Amino acid sequence: MSISYAILGMLTHKDMTGYEIKNAFDSTIKCLWPAHLSQIYRDLGKLEANESVLSYVEQQEARPDKKIYRLTPKGEGEFLQWLNKGPNHVNTIFKDEVGLRVFFGSHLEKDELIFQLKAFIKEKKETLFYLEKL
């Protein structure tokens, strides 16, 4: 899946600039589907080219003009079709760097491996706290 569907989903809430979409990603779904600003703008260009979104320029006096994106009926239909279809794979394939480090952990000093695992646990607790707030 490209991030296009996530972008379309964000635009179901309100019209946004690419920067606002990036902030929406970071404050909500970053732990599920992170995105770089460059990816967002690239996909917005593709979505606009196939008429899933349209853009308009909001002029500002003291700042550069803002390009704002709006979901079209076509884009909303594509988003809802994707959402209703269900995922291609229920199990997500992911890369687990911590698991790989543990697998090869016999090559580390015991204290270093413990340090890395404690850092991993701390990060997961922070993620859990974030998800509970969300």
C-alpha positions in Angstrom: 0.0 0.0 0.0 1.3 3.5 -0.8 0.6 6.3 1.6 -2.0 7.6 -0.8 -4.9 6.0 1.0 -3.7 7.4 4.3 -3.5 10.9 2.7 -7.0 10.5 1.3 -8.1 9.4 4.8 -6.6 12.5 6.3 -8.4 14.7 3.8 -11.8 13.2 4.7 -11.5 15.3 7.9 -10.7 18.7 6.3 -8.8 20.4 3.5 -5.1 20.6 4.3 -1.7 21.7 3.0 0.9 19.1 2.6 2.6 20.3 5.7 -0.7 20.0 7.7 -1.1 16.4 6.4 2.5 15.7 7.7 1.6 17.1 11.1 -1.6 15.0 11.1 0.4 11.9 10.3 2.9 12.7 13.1 0.2 13.3 15.7 -2.0 10.3 14.9 -0.8 7.4 12.7 3.0 7.8 12.8 3.4 4.6 14.7 1.3 2.7 12.1 2.4 4.4 8.9 5.2 6.9 9.1 5.7 9.3 6.2 8.3 11.9 5.1 7.1 15.2 3.8 8.7 14.5 0.5 6.6 11.3 0.2 3.5 13.1 1.0 4.1 15.8 -1.6 5.0 13.2 -4.2 1.8 11.3 -3.6 -0.3 14.5 -3.5 1.0 15.2 -7.0 -0.1 11.7 -8.2 -3.4 12.0 -6.5 -4.0 15.4 -8.1 -3.0 14.1 -11.5 -5.6 11.3 -11.3 -8.2 13.8 -9.9 -8.5 12.1 -6.5 -7.7 15.5 -4.9 -7.7 19.0 -6.2 -5.7 22.0 -4.9 -6.3 25.6 -4.6 -4.1 28.4 -3.5 -4.8 30.5 -0.4 -3.1 33.9 -0.7 -1.5 35.3 2.4 -0.1 38.8 2.9 2.9 38.3 5.2 3.7 34.8 4.2 4.0 32.7 1.0 0.8 31.5 -0.5 -0.5 28.1 0.7 -1.5 25.3 -1.6 -4.4 23.5 0.0 -5.6 20.1 -1.0 -9.3 18.9 -1.1 -10.6 15.4 -1.4 -12.8 15.0 -4.6 -15.8 12.6 -4.8 -13.6 10.3 -6.9 -10.9 10.3 -4.1 -13.4 9.7 -1.4 -14.8 6.7 -3.4 -11.3 5.3 -3.9 -10.6 5.7 -0.2 -13.8 4.0 0.9 -13.3 1.2 -1.7 -9.8 0.6 -0.2 -11.1 0.8 3.3 -14.0 -1.7 2.7 -11.8 -4.1 0.7 -9.7 -5.2 3.7 -5.9 -5.8 3.7 -4.2 -8.1 1.3 -2.3 -9.6 4.1 -3.4 -9.8 7.7 0.1 -10.5 9.0 2.4 -7.6 8.3 5.9 -8.4 7.3 8.3 -6.1 9.2 11.9 -5.8 9.9 12.8 -6.2 13.6 16.2 -4.8 14.2 16.0 -5.4 17.9 15.2 -9.0 17.4 18.1 -9.3 15.0 20.4 -7.8 17.5 19.2 -10.2 20.2 19.7 -13.1 17.8 23.3 -12.0 17.3 23.6 -10.8 20.9 26.2 -13.4 21.9 28.7 -11.2 20.1 28.1 -8.3 22.5 29.1 -7.8 26.0 26.3 -8.8 28.4 26.0 -5.3 29.8 25.7 -3.8 26.3 22.9 -6.2 25.3 21.1 -5.4 28.5 21.5 -1.7 27.9 20.0 -2.0 24.4 17.1 -4.1 25.6 16.3 -1.6 28.3 16.3 1.2 25.7 14.0 -0.9 23.6 11.6 -1.5 26.5 11.6 2.3 27.3 10.8 3.1 23.7 7.9 0.6 23.7 6.5 2.0 26.9 6.6 5.5 25.4 4.8 4.1 22.3 2.2 2.4 24.6 1.7 5.6 26.5 1.2 7.5 23.2 -1.3 4.9 21.9 -3.3 5.0 25.2 -3.5 8.8 24.9 -4.6 8.5 21.3 
